[in-house]
Amino acid sequence: MKVACVGGGPAGLYLSILLKRQDPAHDVTVYERDPEGSTYGWGVTYWRGLLDRLQEHDPESARAVEEHSVRWRDGVAHVGDLATRHHGDEGFGIGRHRLLAILAARARDLGVRLEFEHPVTGANPPAADLVVAADGAGSALRGHHAEHFGTEITGGRNRYVWLGTPKVFDAFTFAFVETGHGWIWVYGYGYGPEGSTCVVECAPETWTGLGLDRADEAEGLVLLEKLFADVLDGHPLTARSSGRAGTAWPVFRTLTNRTWSRGNLVLLGDAAHTTHYSIGAGTTLALEDAMALATALHGPGGRADALARYERERRAALLPVQSAARLSAQWYENLPRYIHLPPQQMFALLGQRHSPLLPHLPPRLYYRIDRAAGRLETLRRLKRRLGPVIARTVQARRLATGGGPVPPGASRRGARAPRMTD
């Protein structure tokens, strides 16, 4: 089979690795519009479950990824002058440059052709038995057939920006700072000895009140460095150079598609779906898409059957993740509801932000129920049953009123979304 993977991110590279491992006779080429070694973002996060799945599918690349990753078990939350630390599950971070270099090297070793600085548009797809659109949320291949794919984009409310810092965090770090215009916060996580990723987020009124909508890149970084000086220990912040006022602070756009394939064209990773960055699942989902598509193509039946199996499997797997991402985004959009709780309680509810029950109970009551449920099996079962019931009821009411699952202040349109990383 001749396969063209359009997009040299984790999804396209890993799919090419898996296909060549399944059958070295496959003719696989990855087309990437940017030069080799140039990428956006700083680091990505993942959890032990992904590493185990990588080990099952390609032990060699899995070992390299683990070797170049940093680990943490603690989460730290700073709220003003107060701080609390929790011990949790093992998490990992790896530099995006490093991850792509590992996957590119492995793909080359297996005989995959990598064509950098080779943009592909919807009007000139490569000639192949299978064309894989792994070219991000702004996929040109998908956009060329937008009506067929039924792309929907739902805009969130808060503004955010991806930044880096040479400060190396030893735990997954949250810092919430109150200003005269509302709260602003940062999530920070290390990805190697060279530094950490920092995602800064705030409500739109805080963004405009602080003047971040009008500040150029340098002015904005100086302001953020002052606001987060304590957690940064005086280290600077770095940006991905845009230079123009306001352009570096988008709202997050959640992307879905009515179908994921058209003839010999199939969507993969962010081209098929996006989930809010606050759950740190983008890279994991992209790699899992690649695993599922490779497995489906290796199974019985023809190409159409394989693409249908792939889509069914991944849609089912994505449902709980998409729900968690939606609830996580809403938790931050409703931060004033939680921010004045005692730090231990606030941090506990930050960890529970994926719960469909949380938005419908007073936060202190939910905290008490959650604590009790940790001790009583009956309450645990009740909590597990109530959450999905409430979530389905709320969703049904939204659909009945014709509003769909769009939060206040959001928009829905079929435009292109920016490429995203976690």
C-alpha positions as CSV (number, residue, x, y, z in Angstrom):
1,M,0.0,0.0,0.0
2,K,1.2,3.5,-0.8
3,V,0.5,5.9,2.0
4,A,1.0,9.7,2.2
5,C,0.9,11.2,5.7
6,V,0.4,15.0,5.4
7,G,1.8,16.6,8.6
8,G,5.0,15.8,10.4
9,G,3.7,16.0,13.9
10,P,3.5,13.1,16.4
11,A,0.4,11.6,14.7
12,G,1.7,11.4,11.2
13,L,5.2,10.3,12.2
14,Y,4.0,7.6,14.6
15,L,1.5,6.2,12.0
16,S,4.3,5.9,9.5
17,I,6.4,4.0,12.0
18,L,3.6,1.6,12.8
19,L,2.7,0.9,9.2
20,K,6.3,0.2,8.2
21,R,6.6,-2.1,11.2
22,Q,3.5,-4.0,10.1
23,D,4.7,-4.4,6.6
24,P,8.1,-3.1,5.4
25,A,6.7,-3.3,1.8
26,H,4.4,-0.4,2.5
27,D,5.5,2.8,0.6
28,V,5.1,5.5,3.3
29,T,6.0,9.2,2.9
30,V,5.5,12.0,5.4
31,Y,5.1,15.5,4.1
32,E,5.7,18.4,6.4
33,R,5.4,22.1,5.4
34,D,8.0,23.4,7.8
35,P,11.8,22.8,7.9
36,E,13.1,19.9,9.9
37,G,13.7,20.8,13.5
38,S,11.3,23.8,13.5
39,T,8.2,23.4,15.6
40,Y,5.9,25.3,17.8
41,G,5.5,24.9,21.6
42,W,8.0,23.8,24.2
43,G,7.0,20.6,26.0
44,V,4.1,18.1,26.0
45,T,2.7,16.0,28.8
46,Y,1.6,12.4,29.0
47,W,0.9,9.7,31.6
48,R,2.1,6.1,32.3
49,G,-0.8,4.6,30.3
50,L,0.4,6.1,27.1
51,L,4.0,4.9,27.7
52,D,2.7,1.4,28.2
53,R,0.8,1.5,24.9
54,L,3.8,2.9,23.1
55,Q,5.8,0.0,24.5
56,E,3.3,-2.5,23.1
57,H,3.3,-1.0,19.6
58,D,7.0,-0.1,19.1
59,P,9.3,-0.8,22.0
60,E,12.3,1.0,20.4
61,S,10.7,4.4,20.1
62,A,9.0,3.9,23.5
63,R,12.4,3.5,25.2
64,A,13.7,6.6,23.6
65,V,10.7,8.7,24.6
66,E,10.9,7.5,28.2
67,E,14.7,8.0,28.4
68,H,14.3,11.7,27.3
69,S,11.3,12.5,29.5
70,V,11.1,14.0,33.0
71,R,8.8,12.7,35.6
72,W,6.7,14.2,38.5
73,R,4.2,12.9,41.0
74,D,3.4,16.1,42.8
75,G,1.0,18.9,42.0
76,V,1.5,22.4,43.5
77,A,-1.1,25.1,43.6
78,H,-0.3,28.7,44.6
79,V,-3.3,31.0,45.3
80,G,-2.0,34.4,46.2
81,D,0.4,34.0,49.1
82,L,-0.9,30.5,50.0
83,A,0.3,27.2,48.6
84,T,-0.6,23.5,48.9
85,R,1.1,20.4,47.5
86,H,-0.6,17.1,46.6
87,H,1.0,13.7,45.8
88,G,-0.6,12.1,42.7
89,D,-0.2,9.9,39.7
90,E,3.1,9.7,37.8
91,G,3.2,12.2,35.0
92,F,5.8,12.8,32.2
93,G,7.0,15.7,30.2
94,I,9.1,15.8,27.1
95,G,10.3,18.6,24.8
96,R,8.3,18.7,21.6
97,H,11.5,19.1,19.5
98,R,12.9,16.0,21.2
99,L,9.8,13.9,20.7
100,L,9.6,14.8,17.0
101,A,13.3,14.1,16.6
102,I,12.9,10.7,18.1
103,L,9.9,9.8,15.9
104,A,11.6,11.1,12.8
105,A,14.8,9.2,13.4
106,R,12.8,6.0,14.0
107,A,10.7,6.5,10.9
108,R,13.8,7.0,8.7
109,D,15.4,3.8,10.2
110,L,12.3,1.9,9.1
111,G,12.4,3.2,5.6
112,V,9.9,6.0,5.7
113,R,10.6,9.0,3.4
114,L,10.4,12.4,5.2
115,E,9.7,15.4,2.9
116,F,10.3,18.6,4.8
117,E,9.4,22.1,3.5
118,H,6.8,20.4,1.3
119,P,3.4,22.0,1.9
120,V,0.3,20.1,0.7
121,T,-3.0,21.9,0.0
122,G,-6.4,20.4,-0.5
123,A,-6.1,21.1,-4.2
124,N,-2.8,19.1,-4.7
125,P,-3.0,16.0,-2.5
126,P,-0.3,13.4,-3.0
127,A,-1.1,10.4,-5.3
128,A,-1.5,7.4,-2.9
129,D,-3.8,4.6,-1.9
130,L,-4.3,6.3,1.4
131,V,-3.9,10.0,2.2
132,V,-3.8,10.8,5.9
133,A,-4.6,14.4,7.0
134,A,-2.4,14.8,10.0
135,D,-1.9,18.5,9.4
136,G,-3.5,19.9,12.5
137,A,-6.7,21.7,13.5
138,G,-6.3,24.0,10.6
139,S,-6.0,21.1,8.1
140,A,-5.9,22.3,4.5
141,L,-6.9,18.8,3.3
142,R,-10.0,18.8,5.5
143,G,-10.8,22.4,4.7
144,H,-10.9,21.7,1.0
145,H,-13.8,19.3,1.7
146,A,-15.3,21.1,4.6
147,E,-18.9,20.5,3.6
148,H,-18.3,16.7,3.4
149,F,-16.5,16.5,6.8
150,G,-19.1,18.7,8.6
151,T,-16.5,20.5,10.6
152,E,-17.8,22.4,13.7
153,I,-15.7,24.8,15.7
154,T,-16.9,25.9,19.2
155,G,-15.1,28.9,20.7
156,G,-14.4,29.1,24.4
157,R,-14.6,32.2,26.6
158,N,-11.1,32.6,28.2
159,R,-8.0,34.0,26.6
160,Y,-4.7,32.0,26.8
161,V,-1.1,32.1,25.6
162,W,1.6,29.4,25.3
163,L,4.9,30.5,26.8
164,G,8.2,28.9,27.8
165,T,10.7,29.6,30.7
166,P,14.1,28.3,31.6
167,K,12.7,27.7,35.1
168,V,12.4,24.0,35.6
169,F,9.4,23.1,37.7
170,D,9.8,20.0,39.9
171,A,6.0,19.4,40.0
172,F,3.0,20.2,37.9
173,T,2.5,23.8,39.1
174,F,-0.6,26.1,39.2
175,A,-0.4,29.7,40.2
176,F,-3.4,32.0,40.6
177,V,-2.8,35.7,40.9
178,E,-5.5,38.3,41.7
179,T,-5.3,41.6,39.9
180,G,-7.4,44.7,39.9
181,H,-9.2,43.3,36.9
182,G,-9.7,39.7,38.0
183,W,-7.7,36.6,38.3
184,I,-5.0,35.4,36.0
185,W,-3.3,32.0,36.3
186,V,-0.5,29.8,34.8
187,Y,0.0,26.1,34.5
188,G,3.6,25.2,34.4
189,Y,5.3,21.8,33.8
190,G,8.9,20.8,33.1
191,Y,9.9,19.0,30.0
192,G,13.7,18.7,30.4
193,P,16.7,20.4,31.9
194,E,16.3,23.3,29.5
195,G,13.0,24.5,30.9
196,S,9.3,24.3,31.3
197,T,6.1,25.1,29.4
198,C,3.8,27.8,30.9
199,V,0.2,28.3,29.7
200,V,-1.3,31.6,31.0
201,E,-5.1,32.0,31.0
202,C,-7.6,34.6,32.1
203,A,-11.1,35.8,31.5
204,P,-11.6,38.3,28.6
205,E,-12.3,41.2,31.0
206,T,-9.0,40.6,32.8
207,W,-7.1,40.3,29.5
208,T,-8.5,43.7,28.3
209,G,-8.3,45.3,31.8
210,L,-4.6,44.5,32.1
211,G,-4.0,45.9,28.6
212,L,-2.8,42.5,27.2
213,D,-5.0,43.0,24.2
214,R,-3.0,46.1,23.3
215,A,0.5,45.2,24.5
216,D,3.1,44.1,22.1
217,E,5.0,40.8,22.7
218,A,7.8,42.3,24.8
219,E,5.4,44.5,27.0
220,G,3.1,41.5,27.6
221,L,6.0,39.3,28.7
222,V,7.3,41.9,31.2
223,L,3.8,42.3,32.7
224,L,3.4,38.5,33.1
225,E,6.9,38.1,34.5
226,K,6.0,40.6,37.2
227,L,2.6,38.9,38.0
228,F,4.2,35.5,38.3
229,A,7.6,36.5,39.7
230,D,7.2,34.4,42.8
231,V,6.5,31.1,41.0
232,L,9.1,31.9,38.3
233,D,11.8,32.7,40.9
234,G,12.8,35.6,38.7
235,H,13.2,33.6,35.5
236,P,12.0,35.1,32.2
237,L,9.2,34.0,30.0
238,T,9.7,33.4,26.3
239,A,7.2,33.6,23.5
240,R,6.8,32.2,20.0
241,S,7.3,35.5,18.3
242,S,4.3,37.1,16.8
243,G,5.1,40.7,17.8
244,R,1.7,42.1,17.0
245,A,-0.7,43.3,19.7
246,G,-3.4,40.8,20.7
247,T,-2.6,38.1,18.2
248,A,-1.0,35.7,20.7
249,W,-4.0,35.4,23.0
250,P,-6.7,33.3,21.2
251,V,-9.7,31.6,22.7
252,F,-9.5,27.8,22.5
253,R,-11.5,26.3,19.7
254,T,-12.9,22.8,20.1
255,L,-13.1,21.1,16.8
256,T,-15.3,18.1,15.8
257,N,-16.2,16.5,12.5
258,R,-19.4,14.8,11.3
259,T,-17.3,12.1,9.5
260,W,-13.6,11.4,9.5
261,S,-13.0,10.0,6.0
262,R,-13.8,10.7,2.3
263,G,-12.7,8.1,-0.2
264,N,-9.0,7.5,0.4
265,L,-8.6,10.6,2.7
266,V,-8.8,10.1,6.5
267,L,-8.4,12.5,9.4
268,L,-5.9,11.9,12.2
269,G,-5.2,13.8,15.5
270,D,-6.1,17.5,15.7
271,A,-7.4,17.4,12.1
272,A,-10.2,15.2,13.4
273,H,-10.8,16.6,16.9
274,T,-9.3,18.9,19.5
275,T,-9.7,18.9,23.3
276,H,-9.1,21.7,25.7
277,Y,-5.4,22.1,26.7
278,S,-6.1,22.0,30.4
279,I,-6.4,18.2,30.4
280,G,-3.1,17.8,28.6
281,A,-4.3,15.1,26.2
282,G,-3.6,16.4,22.7
283,T,-0.5,14.5,22.0
284,T,-1.7,11.3,23.7
285,L,-4.9,11.3,21.6
286,A,-3.0,11.9,18.4
287,L,-0.7,8.9,19.1
288,E,-3.7,6.8,20.1
289,D,-5.4,7.7,16.8
290,A,-2.3,6.5,15.0
291,M,-2.3,3.2,16.9
292,A,-6.0,2.6,16.1
293,L,-5.7,3.5,12.4
294,A,-2.7,1.3,11.9
295,T,-4.5,-1.6,13.7
296,A,-7.6,-1.1,11.6
297,L,-5.7,-1.0,8.3
298,H,-4.0,-4.3,9.3
299,G,-7.3,-6.0,10.0
300,P,-9.8,-7.8,7.7
301,G,-11.7,-6.2,4.9
302,G,-10.9,-3.4,2.5
303,R,-9.9,0.2,3.1
304,A,-13.4,1.4,3.6
305,D,-14.1,-1.1,6.3
306,A,-10.8,-0.3,8.0
307,L,-11.6,3.4,8.0
308,A,-15.0,2.8,9.4
309,R,-13.6,0.6,12.2
310,Y,-11.0,3.2,13.1
311,E,-13.6,6.0,13.3
312,R,-16.0,4.0,15.4
313,E,-13.3,2.9,17.9
314,R,-11.8,6.4,18.3
315,R,-15.2,8.2,18.6
316,A,-16.2,5.8,21.4
317,A,-12.8,6.3,23.1
318,L,-13.0,10.1,22.8
319,L,-16.4,10.5,24.4
320,P,-15.2,10.6,28.1
321,V,-12.1,12.6,27.2
322,Q,-14.2,15.2,25.4
323,S,-16.6,15.4,28.3
324,A,-13.7,15.8,30.7
325,A,-12.1,18.6,28.5
326,R,-15.4,20.5,28.3
327,L,-15.9,20.4,32.0
328,S,-12.3,21.3,32.7
329,A,-12.6,24.4,30.5
330,Q,-15.8,25.4,32.2
331,W,-14.2,25.0,35.6
332,Y,-11.6,27.7,34.7
333,E,-14.3,29.8,33.1
334,N,-16.1,29.8,36.4
335,L,-13.0,30.2,38.6
336,P,-14.6,32.8,41.0
337,R,-16.9,30.0,42.1
338,Y,-13.9,28.1,43.6
339,I,-11.0,30.4,44.1
340,H,-11.9,31.7,47.6
341,L,-12.2,28.2,49.1
342,P,-9.4,27.2,51.5
343,P,-6.4,26.1,49.4
344,Q,-6.7,22.4,50.2
345,Q,-10.4,22.4,49.1
346,M,-9.8,24.5,46.0
347,F,-6.9,22.2,44.9
348,A,-9.1,19.2,45.6
349,L,-11.9,20.6,43.4
350,L,-9.3,21.5,40.7
351,G,-8.5,17.8,40.6
352,Q,-12.2,17.0,40.4
353,R,-13.0,19.5,37.6
354,H,-13.8,16.7,35.2
355,S,-16.8,15.7,37.3
356,P,-20.2,16.3,35.7
357,L,-21.7,16.6,39.2
358,L,-19.4,19.4,40.4
359,P,-21.1,22.3,38.5
360,H,-24.4,21.4,40.0
361,L,-23.6,21.4,43.7
362,P,-22.3,24.1,46.0
363,P,-18.5,23.6,46.0
364,R,-18.2,23.1,49.8
365,L,-21.0,20.5,49.7
366,Y,-19.3,18.7,46.8
367,Y,-16.0,18.7,48.7
368,R,-17.6,17.1,51.8
369,I,-19.4,14.5,49.6
370,D,-16.2,13.7,47.8
371,R,-14.3,13.3,51.1
372,A,-17.1,11.1,52.5
373,A,-17.2,9.1,49.2
374,G,-13.6,8.3,49.7
375,R,-14.5,6.4,52.8
376,L,-18.0,5.0,52.0
377,E,-18.6,2.6,49.0
378,T,-22.3,3.5,48.9
379,L,-21.6,7.2,48.4
380,R,-19.0,6.4,45.8
381,R,-21.5,4.4,43.8
382,L,-24.1,7.2,44.2
383,K,-21.6,9.8,43.0
384,R,-20.6,7.7,40.0
385,R,-24.3,7.3,39.0
386,L,-25.5,10.9,39.6
387,G,-22.7,12.6,37.6
388,P,-23.5,11.0,34.1
389,V,-27.3,11.4,34.7
390,I,-27.0,15.1,35.4
391,A,-24.6,15.6,32.5
392,R,-27.0,13.9,30.1
393,T,-30.0,15.9,31.4
394,V,-28.1,19.2,31.0
395,Q,-27.0,18.2,27.5
396,A,-30.6,17.2,26.5
397,R,-31.9,20.6,27.7
398,R,-29.3,22.5,25.7
399,L,-30.1,20.5,22.6
400,A,-33.9,20.9,23.1
401,T,-33.5,24.7,23.2
402,G,-31.5,24.6,20.0
403,G,-28.4,26.0,21.7
404,G,-26.2,22.9,21.6
405,P,-23.3,22.4,23.9
406,V,-22.0,26.0,23.5
407,P,-21.0,27.9,26.7
408,P,-22.1,31.5,27.2
409,G,-20.1,33.9,25.0
410,A,-18.9,31.1,22.7
411,S,-19.3,31.0,18.9
412,R,-19.8,28.2,16.4
413,R,-18.6,28.5,12.8
414,G,-16.9,26.4,10.1
415,A,-13.7,28.4,10.0
416,R,-10.2,27.1,10.3
417,A,-8.7,26.7,13.7
418,P,-5.1,27.2,14.7
419,R,-2.7,24.3,15.2
420,M,-2.6,23.4,18.8
421,T,-0.3,21.5,21.2
422,D,-0.6,20.5,24.8
